[in-house]
Amino acid sequence: TLLQLGPDHWVQFVFKVRVKPYSFKVQGNTLSSSNHWESGLQLDPNFEHNESLEWVIERSKDVMVVGLMMRSLGAAADSSMFGEVVAQLAIRPSMSKAPIEYAWTALLRER
């Protein structure tokens, strides 16, 4: 999810977490049917296939946040820090009612 900070300016947060061993259950991919990427696209190069990307963790005490990444996106983003593509993110007229994440995945797909 992207948080809007102002016109044509969003921030993305990614949390790095540690999970207590054996406290999670690997779940099949619930993201497989999507209009945002081609079927069979490998979502993470660290995983051979998408079937083991999702973990279900029942107790919050078994998860600890150990890092946080924040990335600025949109016209206000510093492209020298975050790369050129992030500065290209903008609300598209054809997607004006859709969440900005749809424009972000469309932009990435076009690259």
N, C-alpha and C positions, 0 to 999 in steps of 0.2 A: 504494500500500500504506500502511495506517495502522499505526503502532507503538503498542502498548498500554503506557501508563505506569502505570496503576493501574486499579482498578475504575471503570468508566464514564469513563475518561479516555484519549484517544488523541492522537497528534500526526501531522500530515501534512507531508511534505516535498515541495517542488517545486523542482527545479533549473532555473536559467536557464543555458543553454549557448551557446557560439559554436561553429560548425562550419566547418571549412576549406571554402571554396568548391570545388565540383566533387568533393568527397571522399565524397559520399553518393549513394545511389540512392533515388528516390521509389518507394515500394511501395504497392500497392493496399490498401485498408482491410481489416484482419484482424479488426476489431471489429464488423463489420456484422451478424453474427448474434448477437444478445444478448438475454437476457431482462430486461436492466436498463433499456433505453430503447426507444422506438418506432422501428421501421424508418424510415430516412430522416431521423432527427433530426440536425440540423447540430450536431456536437460542439464546434466552435470557430467563433465568428463571424468570425475572421480568415481563414477558408478558405471558399471558395464551396461546396465539397462535401467529403466525408470521404475522397475517393480520394487526396488528396495529404498527409494528416496524418502518415503514417508514413515515416520515413527509415531506411534501412539504412546503417550506417557500419561499415566493416570494421576500421579502425585506430583504436585509442583515442587515439593521439597527434593525431588530427584533430579532437578534441573538447576544449573547455576549459570548465570550470564557472566562470561569472562572477557567479553570484548564487544565493542560497538563500532560500526562503520557508519558514517553519514556521508551522503553524496548529494551535492546540489545539482539540480536539473533545470533546464529552461534557459531563456535568454539571459537571465541574471547569473547563470553558472559560470564559474571561472574555467574556461576550456583548457587553459594551460595546466590546471590541476586535475580536472576531471575528464578531460578528453573532449574532442570536437563534437562527438555525437550528442552528448548531454545538452549542449547549448542549442541544439536543433529542436528540442522538444517544445511543442506548442499545441494548443487546442486546435484541432482541425475542424473546419466548418462541417465536414461530412460526419464528424463524430462529436459534435458539440454537446450532445446529451449524454454521451457515454463517459464513464470515469476516465481520467487522464491515463491510467494504466493501459487502456486500449490503444491510445495514441503511441505510448512508449513501446509496446510490443510491435505495433505496425512499423514504427521507425526502425526498430532492430531487425525486423524481417526484411526490410528494404535494403539493408546493407549488404 
